[in-house]
Structures are given as C-alpha cells and as structure tokens.
C-alpha cells in the first residue's frame, strides 16, 4: 500500500469517526450512520490494499 493511500484511508476513517461522534452528540441518526459507513469504507479499502500487498509478497517469493 502506498503512503498516499494509507493517509487517504486514515483521513476517511477519521472523518467517519468525527461524523459519527457529531451525529451522536446532536442525536442525528443519519449523520451517525454516514460516519459509520465512512469508517467501514476506509476499513474495506485497507483490507483490499493489504490483500494486494500480500499477493505482491507471494509473487516476489516465487521469483527467488
């Protein structure tokens, strides 16, 4: 995973946490749900990048 992708995913997750917190504080269920969705999206992207990294490692292992 590139450094840029890591930063983007962390920012999206942080944005989601902030949205969820603001939704809880203001009793806004829609904002809370959007925050949770943003966090889930960021986590899914991280998982996908981890799979790509692992596949690259496996590919490199077979080259040697």
C-alpha positions as CSV (number, residue, x, y, z in Angstrom):
1,X,0.0,0.0,0.0
2,X,1.4,3.3,-0.9
3,X,1.9,6.0,1.7
4,X,-0.6,8.2,0.0
5,X,-3.3,5.5,0.1
6,X,-2.6,5.0,3.8
7,X,-3.0,8.7,4.5
8,X,-6.2,8.9,2.5
9,X,-7.7,5.8,4.2
10,X,-6.7,7.2,7.7
11,X,-8.3,10.6,6.8
12,X,-11.5,8.9,5.6
13,X,-11.7,6.8,8.8
14,X,-11.1,9.9,10.9
15,X,-13.8,11.8,9.0
16,X,-16.1,8.9,9.7
17,X,-15.4,8.9,13.4
18,X,-15.9,12.7,13.6
19,X,-19.2,12.4,11.7
20,X,-20.4,9.5,13.9
21,X,-19.4,11.5,17.1
22,X,-21.2,14.6,15.8
23,X,-24.3,12.5,15.0
24,X,-24.3,11.0,18.5
25,X,-23.9,14.5,20.1
26,X,-26.7,16.0,18.1
27,X,-28.9,13.0,18.1
28,X,-28.7,12.9,14.3
29,X,-29.1,9.2,13.3
30,X,-28.4,9.9,9.6
31,X,-25.1,11.6,10.3
32,X,-24.1,8.8,12.7
33,X,-24.9,6.2,10.0
34,X,-22.9,8.1,7.4
35,X,-19.9,8.3,9.8
36,X,-20.1,4.5,10.4
37,X,-20.3,4.0,6.6
38,X,-17.2,6.2,6.0
39,X,-15.3,4.1,8.6
40,X,-16.4,0.8,7.0
41,X,-15.4,2.1,3.6
42,X,-11.9,3.0,4.8
43,X,-11.5,-0.3,6.5
44,X,-12.5,-2.2,3.3
45,X,-10.0,-0.2,1.3
46,X,-7.3,-1.0,3.9
47,X,-8.2,-4.7,3.6
48,X,-8.1,-4.6,-0.2
49,X,-4.7,-2.9,-0.1
50,X,-3.4,-5.5,2.4
51,X,-4.5,-8.3,0.0
52,X,-2.7,-6.6,-2.9
53,X,0.5,-6.2,-0.7
54,X,0.3,-9.9,0.3
55,X,-0.2,-11.0,-3.2
56,X,2.9,-9.0,-4.3
57,X,4.9,-10.6,-1.5
58,X,3.8,-14.1,-2.6
59,X,4.7,-13.3,-6.2
60,X,8.1,-12.0,-5.1
61,X,8.7,-15.1,-3.0
62,X,8.2,-17.3,-6.1
63,X,10.6,-15.2,-8.2
64,X,13.6,-16.1,-6.0
